[in-house]
Amino acid sequence: MKVDVVTTTTIRRPPDEVAAYAADPAHAPDWYANIESVEWETQPPVAVGSRMAFVAQFMGRRIAYTYEVTEYVPGELLRMRTAQGPFPMETTYTWRPTGDGATEMSLRNRGRPAGFSRLAAPFMARAVRRSNKKDLAALKRLLEDGG
């Protein structure tokens, strides 16, 4: 079973500001509750081909994986993919101006769980949806209120 979750929020900050912050992997532990650390495997800044090693906790398990940036349009789109671990996944961020100086940000996670995780796909989709909502709410608080 495939997992495909899209979560969207509006952040009262300009798109270039939201995108610059969210696309910088160094900030991921600040707004992703489950991400413990990120280390560059290539030289910053983010570009197509950039690779970053993430360590996270998800559904009670510690997982380590490397994302590779597959598409990047500064201020508009960031797409990263990993083929590692029990849940090979693609993560996509999009940013769109709302017309009132704010930004609509979407976070999409999609993939096909492998091995035992395949049996847990329906639960994983719910867990990803809950996590994404919390993470985008944290990003919104951080950027709108300073924390």
RAHU-V275168 format. One record per pair of residues at least 24 apart in sequence whose C-alpha atoms are under 10 Angstrom apart, sorted by the first residue. I is the first residue (numbers start at 1). GAP is how many residues later the second one is. Records with the same first field share a line. If there is no record, write none. Layout:
I = GAP  GAP
//
This chain:
1 = 110  111  112  113  116  117  118  119  120  121
2 = 108  109  110  111  116  119  120  123
3 = 84  86  106  107  108  109  110  115  118  119  120  121  122  123  125
4 = 85  86  87  104  105  106  107  108  121  124  125
5 = 86  102  103  104  105  106  120  121  122  123  124  125  127
6 = 85  86  87  100  101  102  103  104  122  123  126  127
7 = 86  98  99  100  101  102  121  122  123  124  125  126  128  129
8 = 85  86  87  96  97  98  99  100  124  125  128  129
9 = 86  94  95  96  97  98  124  127  128  130  131
10 = 85  86  87  88  92  93  94  95  96  126  127  130
11 = 84  86  87  90  91  92  93  94  125  126  128  129  130  131  132  133
12 = 86  88  89  90  91  92  128  129  131  132  133
13 = 84  87  88  89  90  91  127  130  131
14 = 61  81  82  83  84  85  86  87  88  89  90
15 = 59  60  61  79  80  81  82  83  86  87  88  89  90
16 = 58  59  60  79  80  81  87
17 = 58  85  86  126
18 = 57  77  78  84  85  86  87  121  122  125  126
19 = 54  55  56  57  58  59  74  75  76  77  84  86
20 = 26  54  55  56
21 = 118  122
22 = 53  56  71  73  83  114  117  121
23 = 49  51  52  54  55  56  70  71
25 = 27  28  29
26 = 26
27 = 112
28 = 26  107  111
29 = 25  26  27
30 = 105  108  109  112  117
31 = 103  104  105  106  107  108  109  110  111  112  116
32 = 24  99  100  102  103  104  105  106  107
33 = 24  25  98  99  101  102  105
34 = 24  25  26  28  97  101
35 = 27  28  29
36 = 26  27  28
37 = 27
38 = 26  27  28
39 = 27
40 = 26  27
41 = 25  26  27
42 = 26
46 = 26  28  32
47 = 24  25  26  27  31
48 = 24  25  30  31  32
49 = 31
50 = 30
51 = 29  30  31
52 = 28
53 = 29
58 = 66  69  70  73
59 = 64  65  68  69
63 = 24
67 = 24
76 = 29
77 = 28  29
78 = 29
79 = 28  29  30
80 = 29
81 = 28  29  30
82 = 29
83 = 28
84 = 30
85 = 28  29  30  32
86 = 26  27  28  29  30  31  32
87 = 24  25  26  27  28  29  30  31  34  37
88 = 24  25  26
89 = 24
105 = 31  35
106 = 26  30
107 = 25  26  28  29
108 = 24
//
